[in-house]
Amino acid sequence: MSRTTFRKVITSEETIRNINKNNLYLVEKFIKEKSTRASQTTIKNYKSCANIFFSWNYLYNNNKSFTDIKKLELSDFFSFAAEELKWGSARTNGMKSFLSSLSIFIEKFMDDEYPDFKNIILKTIESSPKEFRREKTILTDSQVLGLLNHLSEISTQEACWLALAVYSGSRFSELLRFTTDILDENHTAFGDLFMETLSPIRTKGRGRGGKMLKKYILKDNFLPYYKQWLLDRKKIMKEKGKEHSFLFIKDDGSPASGGTIRSWIIRMEKYLGINFYPHSTRHFLCTELSRKKIPQPFIQFLFGWSSSEMVNIYSDLTIKDQDWRELENFKL
């Protein structure tokens, strides 16, 4: 029961080959300059945005040079994105950010070639308010524990992955970076309640390398699943003749990939009978910590957020879920 979204594709190898050569040159120079400090994920997103926008420009806007595109034509593109491509706010704002960044690059580095060029993106296209394009999944404690028990019987590795996701709040990509040599059950923090990684791992953040942060895992919740998987992992690695420290592995003993994990998620989703996606585990942990009245600054630290406002965004507690002791004053 995977989540589905509408997707219309206007890019192709032939279309990209026919993109205005000047536009390809501008994008190439822009990407080269950004690559010195942006993450690979950011660069990949820039390239995707460039292919989509300039494919549209080729197909529907006479393949004009980017420096000659007018405000009304930009408006036409974003109308096309909303009506034909069915883009939501995230895709729209991402494209706006790319086009604005490209414009700033041209103003800053190519003003000798384009002295009259101005960044018109921000003044032309308003940011779209954030919206949820797909139904949000809010996991309950009973669902998580039920799934962990089920996985423990069929795959100790999948149970360990879920336990790590749920009790560390780590992102999908971060979970793949955990290794056995940064996990030590005796290396703890905050009153022995959390396992602290021996060294930081790369997390999402600005810059080519992202933010390097230590991760914290609820020890007693995670440890049983981790220990059981370590025993099975050792047997598989020996049998397959592999040696590396990545925690999660493929059937042949090599490090697990994103595709490996997604195959597990399909099985988890089938068992739960609801849409299940890795990011829901981050919401789950934040919600549980909030439910137990853990102070916001502490939750912010655990997740590595730069703003405490993220706690409110990730916590799924409703007004009715919270304890309003002040209402006792109205009881007779």
N, C-alpha and C positions, 0 to 999 in steps of 0.2 A: 504494500500500500504506500508506495513512494509518492512524495509530493510532486505534483506536476504543474508546469507553467506553460503558457502559450509561447511558441517560439517560431518566428518567421525569419528566414535567412536571406539576406540580400548580397552577401559576399560570396565570391567564388574565385578560383585561381585566375580565370579569364578576366573577371571584373577587376581584380587587383592589378593585373598586368596592364590594363587600360587606364588606370588612374593617371591623371595629369602628372607628368614627370616632375614638374616643379613642386607639386604637393608631396610627392614621394621624397624629394630632396629635403624639403623642410622638415618632414617627419623624421627622416634619417638623422639629420643634424640635431634635432630636438632630443631624440632617443639617446644619441651618443652623449650629449651633455648631461642628461638626467641619469644615465647609467653610472656615473661616477659616484652618486650618493643615494640613489633610490634602490629599493629592494627589487628582487627579481619579479615578485608578484606585481608590484606597481608597474614595472616596465612591461610585463605581459598584458596588463590591463590597458596601458597606453596604446600598445600595438593593436589590441582588439578594437579599441575606440577609433583609432585611425583608420583601420580597414573598413569599419562600418560607415563612418561619416563620409569618407572619400569615395566609397562605393556608391552611396546615395548621391553624392555630388556628381559622380560620373553618369549614373543612370537617370537622374531627375533634374540636374542643375547645370547641364552643359559642360560638365567637367571643368568648372571655373577654377582659377588659381585661388587658393585660400585667402590671399591678401586682397582679392577683389570681391569676395563674397559680401553681400549687403545684409543689413539687419533683417529685412523681410524674408530673405532666403534662409537665414538661420532659423527664423520663426517657422518657415515652411518645413525645415528638417525636423524640428522638435514636435511639430504637429503630426508629421509622418510617423515619428517614433511612438507617439502616444496612440495614434489611431490605427496604424498598420502593424507596427512591431509590438504593440500592446505593452510598452514599457511602463514600469512603475517608477516611483520616486527615486529609488536607489540607482537604477540604470540611467535615468535622466540626469540626476545630479552628478553621476560619475562622468558622463559625456560632457556636461557643462564644465566640470573641473578640468578635463583633458583639453578641451578647446581653449579655455582661458589660459591654461599653462602654456600651450603652444603659442598663443598670442603674446603672452608675456616674454617668452623666449625670443620671438621675432623682434619685439620692441627693444629688448635688451642687447641682443647679439647681432642683429641684422638690420639695424637702423640705417646703416650706410646704403643698403640696397633698397630698403623700404622706409624712407624717411617720413612718409605721411601715414604709415600704418598705425592704427590704434586698436587696442583691445576693446571690442564692442560687446563681448560675450556677457559680461556681468550686468551691463546696462540693458541688454536686449532680452535675456532669458531669466525669468525669475526662478529661484530655487523651488523645487517641489516639496511640499510637506511630506514627512516620513509616513509611509503607510505599509500595512502588512498585506502583501500580495497573496500569501498562502495562509491557510488556517494554522494558527499557532498551537503547538502541542505543549501542554503543561503536565509534566509527569508527577504522579503521586508517589508517596513513600512506598505504598503497597505494590505499585507497578514496578518500581525499581527493584525492590527486594524479591518480588516474584520472578522477575527476569533474571536476576543474579542467581537465584536458586536453580532456575531452569538451565541456565548456561553452565553452571557448575557440574551438572550431570552429563552434558554433551560436549563441552569444550572449555577446559580450564583457561585457555588463552583468551577466548572471547569474554569469559567472566572477569578475568583480570583487566582486560581493556576497558570494559564497562565500569568496573570498580574504580579504576584510575580516572576515567572521565568524570564520573559522578562525584568522587571524593577529593579531586584536585581542582575541578572546574577548568581543566586545560582545554584548549582549542584542538580541533581535529588534527591540524598540522603539527601541533606541539606534542601530541601523544605519540607520534611516530618518532620523535627525537629522544624519547626516554631510553636510557640504557641501564643495564644491570649494575654498571660501575658507579652510577650516581645515586643509587638507592641503597640505603643502609638503615635497617629498622632501629638501630641504636642511635642514629643521628637524628635527634628530634628537636622540637622547639615548642614554645608556649605550653609549658607544663607537661611535656611528654605527650601531648594530644595530637601533634602533627609530626609526620616524617618530613624532614627538610632535605631537599636534594643536596648532595655534596658539592655540586657545582651548578652554575646557572645554565639554562638552555635558551636558545633563541626563540623569542616570542614576537608577536606582531608589534610593529612600531615603525616610526619614521627612520629612514636611512637604509642603507644597503643591507645591514646585518640585523635590523630590527632591534628590539630591546633584549638584553641578556638579563634574565631574572631567575632567581631560585624559585622552585615550586614547593608548595606545601600540600601535604596529603593527609587527610584524617586517618590516623594510624590504625586504630582498632577496626575501623570499617574496611580498610583496604587490605591489611596484612594477610588475612586468611586466604584471599583469592590470589594474592601475589605469591605466597609461599607454595601453594599448590601448583601454580603455573611454573614456577622455577624448577620444580621436580620434573614435570613433564617436558619442559623446554630442554633441560639438560640431556634427557634421553634422546630427544629428536636431534639435537645438535650433534651428539656423539654418533648416532645412527647415520646421519647425512654427511658426517665428516666436515662440518662447518665450524668456524671459529670467529665470532664477533660478539659485541656486547649489546646490540640492539635488543630491546625487550620483546618486541613483537616480530614474529617471523612468518614466512610462507611455509607451505607444506614441505618444500625442499630444504628448509633451514636458512634460506637467505632472508635479509631484512624485509619486513612487510612493507608494502606500498599502499598508496591511497586506495587503489583498486581492491587490494586484499581486505581492507577494513570495510569498504562499501559492501562487499559480499556478505560480511558478518552482519552489517546493519540491516540488510534485506531480511535475513533470518530473524533478527530481533524484532523487526517491524511486523513480520508475519505472526510471531508469538504474541506480541502486544495487541495486535489488531487495530492499531492506530498509526498515524503518521509519526515516524520517529526519525530524528536527525540529531547529529552530535551536539549542535549548539544548545539543544534543549537540556543537556546535562549541566551546562553552565548556569542556566536559569534555575535548575533544580537546586544546585548547591547554594547559590545566592539566596534563594527563597527559604531554604531550610535554615541557613544561618540567621536570616532576618527573623524567621519565626521564633527562633530561640533567643531573640533580642541581643544578638551579638552586635556591638557598636559598629556604626557605618565605617569609621576610619580603619577598623581592623579588617572588615570585609574588603574594603578598597585595597588595603595592603596585600591581602592574600591573592587577589586577582591581578594585582599590578596595574590598577587603573590610575590615571592621572587626576581623575575627578571623582568625588564622592557621589555625584549625581548619577554615575553609572550604577550604583547600588540600587537606586530607585527604578532605573530602567530595567535591570535584570531581575529584580525581585518580583515574583508573580503574586505576592500577597494582595488580597483585595481589602477594602475597608472593613468588610465583615470578618475577615480572617484575623484582624488585629485586636488586641486586648485594650478596650477603652474603659479602664477602671474608673475614670471620672464619671461615667454614667451611673455608678453606684449612688451618686449624690441625688439622683432623681427617684430612687426607690423609697417607698413609704415604709 
